[in-house]
Amino acid sequence: MVMVIRARADACPGVVAAHAAADGALARIRLPGGRVGAAALRVLADCAEELGDGAVHLTSRGNVQLRGLAEDTDELVARLVAAGLLPAPNHERVRNILASPLSGITGGLVDVRGVVDRLDAALCARPELAELPGRFLFALDDGRGDVSGEDADVCWRAVDAHTGVLLLAGADTGWRVPLRAAVAALVRVATAFRAVRGSAWRVRELPDPAALAAELPPTELPPTELPPLPAGLATPVGPVHRDDGGLGWCVAPLFGQFAADQVRLLAELSAEVVVTPWRSVVLPGVAAGAEHRLAAAGLLTDPAAPGLRVSACIGRPGCAKARADVRAHARQVLARLPEGEHVHFAGCARRCGAPRRPHHDVLAQDGGYLVDGTALVGVAALAASLTPKGEP
């Protein structure tokens, strides 16, 4: 494999260094492990309403974004620092840590929430790791296989209550890492990647990604062969039956976009929420009947809801590269989309926000949409053109 060489620097946005979009500045706020408390949720809602476009946008890495901001984000930075959402401004873009959203709530082989906290602290304690690309992604999978398939650069995945497998760019390195050494192993790999990456942003872009395993600390167990690890399913929208007998709920906003008042409702109903990498949110503990209030607020609470079968980039007018208002067009055909199929609407060839699971690709063109790379159709004919997968 030939190393990727880029002529431009990584411009992955943060808060201090926001991205200039067509609808104003875009700020991305990292939430290691996806966890955010009720007080911080209220701050995000206020910032969205008073400084941005009024919405809190979910990302495919379990983070959130604010759009429509002023070019000067100093006030936003001050509010987020005060809320504890920006504990290490120099490291803000590298605190990309996925974790199994239901860990410690239900299922899984081990509770990885404490490991997330220790990994975040270890990253922020090392000045040199602030130089990692903003796209570098860590993952901690509690054994159910939900986030180990989410394209992390380095992932620790539990195989029992005390041991995990180390994955580099999704591939098993053969190394078995004790839970107590997981943070040290992940940090060591990240440090080694920084030293050899050149202009590469991701581990998979290196000529020999597996060579990073040679940098593991000496506490590792001997390399062993394991059969392929099956991938688990994304956390489904609907009730979450806790191991302790309590009730939680997983909900999603259409297109991963919460209105400020919806965010405030989440904060009212749960002391903490977990943002998933599938643009949904887990409320770990709610009172009986909370789902009715969530549904009344316009959130998707039923796993059969048509809105869960569609995703879309921001489109026009938010993105200058987009050729259409893809979300408006997606809404027009939402009720007529094929059952059991997922459809992603993209405003340009970058296909931002496209899911990793199989889906119909609906790409905006001048004069219509290119459906699954073949048929150019107008908006009125979109639903009819989406043949269920497996049919001619």
Residue, then its C-alpha position, 0 to 999 in steps of 0.5 A: m500500500v502506498m502512503v497517502i500524500r496530501a497537499r493541504a492540512d487537516a481542517c477538521p473543525g472544532v470550536v476554537a477553529a470553526h469551519a466557515a460554511a455557507d450558513g455561517a460558522l460551524a463548530r463541532i463539540r467533542l463528547p468523549g463516549g457520547r456522554v453529556g449531562a443535563a446542565a451541559l445539554r441546557v447550555l448547548a440548547d441556549c448556545a444553539e438558540e442565541l448564537g446559532d441556527g437554533a438547532v443541535h446537530l448530531t454527527s456520525r462520531g457521537n459528537v454535536q455541531l452548532r451551525g449558523l454561528a458568527e465568525d468570532t466564536d469567542e462567546l461560544v468558547a467561553r460558554l462551553v468552557a464554563a459548562g465543562l464541554l471544552p476542558a482542553p482547548n488545545h486538544e479539542r479536535v483530537r478527543n474523538i472517542l467512540a464507546s458502546p452507548l449502552s455500556g454500563i446500562t444493559g448488556g456488554l462484557v465490561d463497562v467501558r465508561g471509566v476507560v473513556d474518561r481515563l483515555d480522554a484524560a491521558l490524551c489531554a495530558r500529552p501536549e504532543l497528541a494535540e497534533l493528531p489529525g482531527r479525523f483520528l478516531f478511538a473506540l472502546d467496544d464493550g464486547r457487543g460489537d457495536v462500535s468496533g465496526e465504525d471505522a475507528d483508527v484504533c479500537w479496544r474491544a472486550v472479549d471477556a470481562h478482563t481482556g480485549v482485542l486491539l484493532l487497527a483500522g478495523a483489522d485484528t492485530g492479534w494482540r490481546v490487551p488487558l482492560r487495565a492496559a487498554v488506555a496505555a495501548l491506545v495512547r501508545v498507538a496514537t503516539a506512534f501514528r503521530a510520529v510516522r504519519g507524514s500527511a496521512w490522516r487515518v491509520r488505514e492510509l499508512p503503508d503498513p498499519a499493522a506495524l503500529a502494533a510493535e509500539l504496544p507497551p510490554t504488559e500485553l498478552p501474547p498474540t493469539e488467533l481469533p475467528p473473525l469478530p461478528a459486528g453487532l447492531a446499532t443501538p435501536v430506537g425504542p425502549v432500553h431495558r436496563d440490567d438493574g430493572g429500570l427503563g431507558w429510551c433511545v430516540a432520534p431526531l429527523f436527520g439528526q437535528f434537534a431543535a433547542d426545545q427538544v434538547r431541553l426536554l432531554a435534559e428535563l427527562s434524564a440526568e445524562v444522555v448518550v449521543t450515539p454514532w447513529r445520530s440518536v440519543v440514549l436516555p439511560g433512565v426515564a420515568a414510565g410514559a416519558e416516550h409519549r412526551l418525547a414523541a409529542a415533541g417530534l422525536l422518533t421513538d418507534p423503531a418502525a418510524p419512516g424517518l429512521r430509514v432516511s438520512a441526508c447531508i445539510g444540503r442547500p442553503g447550508c452548504a455551498k457545494a450542494r446542488a439541492d435542498v436535499r432535506a426538503h426533497a427527502r421530506q417530500v418522499l419520506a412516506r413513500l420510501p421502501e420499507g426495510e431500506h435505508v436511503h441517503f440523500a447527498g447534495c454533492a459527491r462528497r456524500c457527507g453523513a452517508p451511513r456505513r450500512p447498505h443504503h440507496d445512494v440519492l445524489a443531487q445533480d443539475g436537474g434531478y437526482l442520480v439514484d444508485g448511480t444509474a437513473l437520473v430522475g426528478v423529485a416527483a419520481l424519486a420514490a418510485s425509482l428506489t427499487p428494494k435491494g435484491e429486486p431487479 
